[in-house]
Amino acid sequence: MITRSPAETRAAGQAFARQLQAGDVVLLEGPLGSGKTLFVQGIAEGLGASALVTSPSFVLLQEYPLSAERVLRHLDLYRLHDPTVDLDRLGLPELLADPQAITVVEWADRMPVEALAKESRRVHVRFEHGQRENERTLDIDRPQ
């Protein structure tokens, strides 16, 4: 998929949100400034989150209530120094295994594969800068 503006990247996230269900883990990978956080903003809007989504780079994790039972978790692993230690400290394996949460992980390539629960439904989304200034290429692998 190619988006040509920040608004299109956000709209792609909104459309993508329609296929998500509780327990899903969305793994985002791509260089700085490639649209990952905009995409997450769209996901949050598509799921009905009322709070404005911001990058959790400095706190690693933000949670946005979706209903009394469901929550959107947004993790940004960019600043992790030792993913194994830092993720254990965050309680990541438990967070990722939560059947009531939809979890979106930016910089997922910094996370050890074994942190993912075997039963979680995973979707990989890879972002690349396009040929033009605001153009982005999103490669979305369907749920596994």
C-alpha positions as CSV (number, residue, x, y, z in Angstrom):
1,M,0.0,0.0,0.0
2,I,1.3,3.5,-0.8
3,T,0.2,6.6,1.1
4,R,1.0,10.1,-0.2
5,S,0.3,12.2,2.9
6,P,0.2,12.0,6.7
7,A,-3.6,12.1,6.4
8,E,-3.6,9.1,4.1
9,T,-1.2,7.2,6.5
10,R,-3.6,7.9,9.4
11,A,-6.6,6.9,7.2
12,A,-4.8,3.6,6.4
13,G,-4.5,3.0,10.1
14,Q,-8.3,3.7,10.6
15,A,-9.1,1.2,7.8
16,F,-6.7,-1.4,9.2
17,A,-8.3,-1.1,12.7
18,R,-11.5,-2.7,11.3
19,Q,-9.8,-6.1,11.1
20,L,-8.3,-6.0,14.6
21,Q,-9.8,-8.0,17.5
22,A,-9.0,-8.3,21.2
23,G,-5.7,-10.2,21.8
24,D,-4.1,-9.1,18.5
25,V,-0.5,-7.9,18.5
26,V,0.5,-5.5,15.7
27,L,4.3,-5.3,15.0
28,L,5.5,-2.1,13.3
29,E,8.9,-1.8,11.7
30,G,10.5,1.0,9.8
31,P,12.9,3.9,9.9
32,L,12.4,7.1,11.9
33,G,9.8,9.4,10.4
34,S,8.2,6.7,8.2
35,G,4.7,7.1,9.6
36,K,4.4,4.5,12.4
37,T,2.9,6.8,15.0
38,L,0.5,8.3,12.4
39,F,-0.6,4.8,11.6
40,V,-1.2,4.1,15.3
41,Q,-3.2,7.3,15.6
42,G,-5.4,6.0,12.8
43,I,-5.8,2.7,14.5
44,A,-6.8,4.4,17.8
45,E,-9.3,6.5,15.9
46,G,-10.7,3.5,14.1
47,L,-11.1,1.6,17.4
48,G,-12.9,4.5,19.0
49,A,-10.2,5.7,21.5
50,S,-11.1,9.2,22.7
51,A,-7.6,10.2,23.8
52,L,-5.0,11.7,21.3
53,V,-2.3,9.1,20.6
54,T,1.2,10.4,21.0
55,S,4.5,8.6,20.6
56,P,5.4,6.8,23.9
57,S,9.1,7.0,23.1
58,F,10.0,8.5,26.5
59,V,7.7,6.3,28.6
60,L,7.7,3.2,26.4
61,L,4.0,2.4,27.0
62,Q,0.7,4.2,26.7
63,E,-2.7,2.7,27.3
64,Y,-5.9,4.0,25.8
65,P,-9.3,2.6,27.0
66,L,-11.6,1.4,24.3
67,S,-14.4,0.1,26.5
68,A,-14.9,-1.2,30.0
69,E,-13.1,-4.4,29.0
70,R,-10.8,-3.5,26.1
71,V,-7.7,-1.4,25.9
72,L,-5.3,-0.3,23.2
73,R,-1.7,-0.6,24.2
74,H,0.9,1.4,22.3
75,L,4.6,0.5,22.9
76,D,7.6,2.2,21.4
77,L,10.8,0.2,21.8
78,Y,13.1,2.7,20.1
79,R,14.9,3.7,23.3
80,L,15.5,0.2,24.7
81,H,19.2,-0.5,25.5
82,D,18.9,-4.1,26.5
83,P,15.6,-5.4,25.2
84,T,15.6,-8.6,27.3
85,V,16.1,-6.8,30.6
86,D,13.9,-3.7,29.8
87,L,11.0,-5.8,28.4
88,D,11.0,-8.1,31.4
89,R,10.9,-5.0,33.7
90,L,7.9,-3.7,31.7
91,G,6.2,-7.1,32.0
92,L,6.0,-7.3,28.3
93,P,5.2,-11.0,28.0
94,E,2.1,-10.6,30.2
95,L,1.1,-7.4,28.3
96,L,1.3,-9.2,25.0
97,A,-0.6,-12.2,26.2
98,D,-3.6,-10.1,27.4
99,P,-6.7,-11.4,25.6
100,Q,-8.6,-8.1,26.2
101,A,-6.0,-5.8,24.7
102,I,-5.0,-4.8,21.2
103,T,-1.3,-4.2,21.4
104,V,0.7,-2.1,18.8
105,V,4.5,-2.2,19.0
106,E,6.7,0.3,17.2
107,W,10.2,-0.8,16.6
108,A,9.1,-4.4,17.0
109,D,12.4,-5.6,15.4
110,R,14.0,-4.7,18.8
111,M,11.9,-7.2,20.6
112,P,12.9,-10.9,21.0
113,V,10.6,-13.2,19.2
114,E,10.1,-15.3,22.3
115,A,8.4,-12.4,24.0
116,L,5.3,-13.0,21.9
117,A,2.8,-15.5,23.2
118,K,2.4,-18.4,20.8
119,E,-1.4,-18.0,20.9
120,S,-1.4,-14.3,19.9
121,R,-2.6,-13.3,16.5
122,R,0.2,-11.2,15.0
123,V,0.2,-8.8,12.1
124,H,3.5,-7.3,10.8
125,V,3.5,-3.9,9.1
126,R,6.7,-2.6,7.5
127,F,7.1,1.1,6.6
128,E,9.4,2.6,4.1
129,H,10.0,6.2,2.9
130,G,8.6,6.6,-0.7
131,Q,10.0,8.4,-3.7
132,R,8.3,11.7,-2.8
133,E,8.5,13.7,0.4
134,N,5.3,12.5,2.2
135,E,5.0,9.2,0.3
136,R,5.2,6.0,2.4
137,T,5.1,2.3,1.4
138,L,3.3,0.0,3.9
139,D,3.7,-3.7,3.6
140,I,1.0,-5.4,5.7
141,D,1.3,-9.1,6.4
142,R,-2.1,-10.6,7.2
143,P,-2.8,-12.0,10.7
144,Q,-1.0,-15.2,11.6
